[in-house]
Amino acid sequence: MTAQPVPSRIDTSRPHPARVYDWLLGGKDNYPVDQAVAQKLPAQARDNALRNRAFMHRAAAWLAGAGVDQYLDIGTGIPTRPNLHQIVQGIVPTARIAYADNDPIVLRHAQALLVSSPEGATDYIEADVRQPQAILDHARTFLDFSRPIALSMIALMHFITDEEDPYALTRTLVDALPSGSYLVLSHGTTDEHPHLAQSVRTTYREGEIPLRMRSRDEVEPFFAGLDLVDPGLVTATHWYKDTPAPTPELSGFYVGVARTP
């Protein structure tokens, strides 16, 4: 794996979405400010995070089984085993995975934990999805953009406000992918937990973390012009391919996998 030098600018005075998510997944790489936000969230938040993570595992395994051997994972988060490259390289040992995140603590753990299989390779890009061109410029030095790439954006775009135009950001990234590539996306929603919507919004606002949960109709445009693979755009516990069906529980995420034409 290659990575950039570790910066000494981890801000422990303000919560960060990656560290809040780490706490929800049962991780230890978070600080009191992150824990304060996470612990104020409804009890369902932890279950929703785990179900979303399980979707990522199923989608990554299906893509690798379909022969996809290149991945660009934006909004990586703090490594929680098994990570995307461990799922993928367990099926395609030669796979190459480029991770990108904007939290310096994620970079620190990337250097320690994102260790590739001997046959494959991993890379880390410290970058923000709000600067998609910078991510693409670096990714082109590591991935072969003449062949299909799976773009993974898991639990990321609900932290992008409407003013920042999340659809345009996603389109810039997807448009750069060659034909036959895939978009794997999960997005936070309160459609199945409407009674929790205000509580979740208030908790993140008090933590000064932008949050824009979206309805199914608002998540669907992320896949505009792409071919959704079955079962389409569904909640996290309803997406599966060649594995046993997950328990169809309520979910705080819409998820989908779509192929570029």
C-alpha positions in Angstrom: 0.0 0.0 0.0 1.1 3.6 -0.6 0.0 6.5 1.4 0.8 10.1 2.0 2.8 11.3 5.1 0.8 11.5 8.3 -0.2 15.0 9.1 -0.3 16.2 12.8 -3.6 17.9 12.5 -6.2 15.5 13.9 -8.8 17.8 15.5 -10.2 16.1 18.6 -12.2 19.2 19.7 -14.9 18.6 17.1 -16.8 15.4 16.1 -16.2 13.9 12.7 -18.7 11.6 10.9 -16.1 8.9 10.3 -15.4 8.7 14.0 -19.1 8.8 15.0 -19.6 5.9 12.6 -16.7 4.0 14.1 -18.4 4.2 17.5 -21.7 3.0 16.0 -19.8 0.0 14.6 -18.3 -0.8 18.0 -14.9 0.6 17.1 -12.4 2.2 19.5 -10.9 4.9 17.3 -13.0 7.8 18.4 -12.9 10.6 20.9 -15.2 11.9 23.6 -16.6 14.5 21.2 -17.6 11.8 18.8 -19.0 9.6 21.5 -21.1 12.5 22.8 -22.8 12.7 19.3 -23.2 9.0 18.9 -24.6 8.3 22.3 -27.3 10.9 21.7 -28.5 9.2 18.6 -31.5 6.9 18.8 -30.7 3.3 19.7 -31.6 2.2 16.2 -28.6 4.1 14.8 -26.1 1.4 15.8 -28.2 -1.4 14.3 -28.6 0.7 11.1 -24.9 1.2 10.8 -24.2 -2.5 11.2 -26.9 -3.4 8.5 -25.4 -0.8 6.2 -21.9 -2.3 6.7 -23.3 -5.8 6.0 -24.7 -4.4 2.7 -21.3 -3.2 1.7 -19.9 -6.7 2.4 -22.5 -8.4 0.2 -22.2 -5.9 -2.6 -18.4 -6.0 -2.7 -18.4 -9.8 -2.7 -20.9 -9.9 -5.5 -18.9 -7.4 -7.6 -15.7 -9.4 -7.1 -17.5 -12.6 -8.0 -18.6 -10.9 -11.2 -14.9 -10.2 -12.0 -14.5 -6.5 -11.0 -10.9 -6.1 -9.9 -10.6 -2.3 -9.4 -12.3 -0.2 -6.7 -12.4 3.4 -5.7 -13.9 3.7 -2.2 -14.7 7.3 -1.2 -15.5 8.1 2.4 -13.6 5.0 3.6 -14.0 5.7 7.3 -11.9 4.2 10.0 -10.9 0.6 9.0 -13.3 -2.0 10.5 -12.5 -5.6 9.6 -13.3 -6.9 7.2 -12.6 -3.9 5.0 -13.6 -3.7 1.4 -10.2 -4.8 0.1 -10.2 -7.9 2.4 -13.6 -8.9 1.0 -12.6 -8.3 -2.6 -9.1 -9.7 -2.4 -10.4 -12.8 -0.7 -12.2 -13.5 -4.0 -9.9 -11.7 -6.5 -6.4 -11.6 -4.9 -5.0 -9.3 -7.7 -7.6 -6.6 -7.1 -6.5 -3.0 -6.6 -8.4 -0.7 -4.2 -8.0 3.0 -3.8 -9.4 4.5 -0.6 -10.2 8.1 -0.1 -11.2 10.0 3.0 -10.8 13.5 4.5 -10.2 12.8 8.1 -6.4 12.6 9.1 -7.2 9.9 11.7 -8.4 7.7 8.9 -5.1 8.2 7.1 -3.2 7.2 10.3 -5.1 4.0 10.5 -4.9 3.4 6.8 -1.2 3.1 7.0 -1.5 0.5 9.8 -4.5 -1.5 8.6 -5.1 -1.3 4.9 -2.5 -3.9 4.0 -3.1 -5.5 0.6 -2.8 -9.1 -0.4 0.7 -9.9 -2.0 -0.9 -10.2 -5.4 -3.0 -7.0 -5.3 -2.5 -3.4 -4.1 -4.2 -0.7 -2.0 -3.7 3.0 -2.0 -4.9 5.9 0.1 -5.9 9.3 -1.0 -6.5 12.0 1.6 -9.2 14.0 -0.2 -12.8 15.2 0.1 -15.6 14.1 -2.1 -16.4 17.8 -2.6 -13.2 17.9 -4.7 -13.9 15.0 -7.1 -11.3 16.0 -9.6 -8.5 15.8 -7.1 -9.7 12.3 -6.2 -9.9 11.3 -9.9 -6.4 12.8 -10.7 -4.8 10.7 -8.0 -6.9 7.5 -8.7 -5.7 7.6 -12.4 -2.2 7.1 -11.2 -3.2 3.9 -9.4 -6.2 2.4 -11.3 -6.6 1.6 -15.0 -9.4 3.9 -16.2 -9.6 1.9 -19.5 -11.2 -1.0 -17.6 -14.3 -1.2 -15.3 -14.0 0.3 -11.8 -16.4 0.0 -8.9 -17.0 3.3 -7.3 -18.1 2.8 -3.7 -19.8 5.7 -1.8 -21.1 4.1 1.4 -22.9 6.3 4.1 -21.3 9.4 2.6 -23.6 11.6 0.6 -26.0 12.4 3.4 -23.2 14.6 4.8 -23.3 16.7 1.6 -25.9 19.5 1.7 -28.2 20.5 -1.1 -26.2 23.7 -1.6 -23.1 21.5 -2.3 -25.0 19.7 -5.0 -24.4 16.0 -4.2 -25.8 14.9 -7.5 -23.3 16.9 -9.5 -20.5 15.6 -7.4 -21.5 12.1 -7.9 -22.1 12.6 -11.6 -18.5 14.0 -12.0 -17.1 10.8 -10.5 -19.4 8.4 -12.4 -18.9 10.2 -15.7 -15.1 9.6 -15.4 -15.6 5.8 -15.2 -15.3 3.6 -18.2 -18.3 1.6 -19.6 -19.1 -1.5 -17.5 -18.2 0.2 -14.2 -20.4 0.2 -11.2 -21.7 2.7 -8.6 -22.2 1.2 -5.1 -24.1 3.7 -2.9 -25.8 3.8 0.4 -27.6 6.9 1.7 -29.1 7.7 5.1 -32.9 8.1 5.4 -35.6 8.3 8.0 -38.3 7.0 5.7 -38.7 3.9 7.9 -38.1 5.8 11.1 -40.1 9.0 10.6 -40.5 9.5 14.3 -36.8 9.7 14.8 -36.1 12.3 12.0 -36.1 15.4 14.3 -33.9 13.8 17.0 -31.3 12.7 14.4 -31.2 16.1 12.8 -30.9 17.9 16.1 -28.1 15.6 17.4 -25.9 16.1 14.3 -26.7 19.9 14.2 -25.6 20.2 17.8 -22.4 18.4 16.9 -21.9 20.8 14.0 -22.0 18.0 11.5 -24.0 18.8 8.3 -26.6 16.2 7.7 -29.2 15.8 4.9 -31.2 12.6 5.2 -33.1 12.0 1.9 -36.2 10.1 0.9 -36.2 7.3 -1.7 -37.3 9.8 -4.4 -34.3 12.0 -3.5 -31.8 9.1 -3.5 -32.9 7.8 -6.8 -31.3 10.6 -8.9 -27.9 9.5 -7.7 -28.4 6.6 -10.1 -29.7 8.6 -13.1 -28.6 7.2 -16.4 -27.2 4.0 -14.8 -28.6 0.5 -14.9 -29.6 -0.6 -11.5 -28.9 -4.3 -10.9 -31.6 -6.3 -9.1 -33.1 -5.8 -6.6 -32.8 -2.1 -7.5 -32.9 0.7 -5.0 -34.0 -0.8 -1.7 -33.3 -0.5 2.0 -30.1 -2.1 3.2 -31.6 -5.4 4.5 -33.4 -6.1 1.2 -30.3 -6.0 -1.0 -28.7 -9.3 -1.7 -27.7 -11.4 -4.8 -26.3 -14.9 -4.4 -26.2 -15.1 -0.6 -29.0 -16.0 1.8 -31.6 -13.3 2.3 -30.8 -11.0 5.2 -33.5 -10.6 7.9 -35.8 -7.9 6.4 -35.6 -5.4 9.3 -36.3 -1.7 9.2 -33.3 0.3 7.9 -31.9 3.8 8.0 -30.3 3.4 4.6 -31.3 3.2 1.0 -28.8 1.2 -1.1 -28.2 0.3 -4.7 -25.6 -1.0 -7.1 -25.8 0.2 -10.7 -23.8 -0.4 -13.9 -22.6 2.3 -16.2 -23.7 1.9 -19.8 
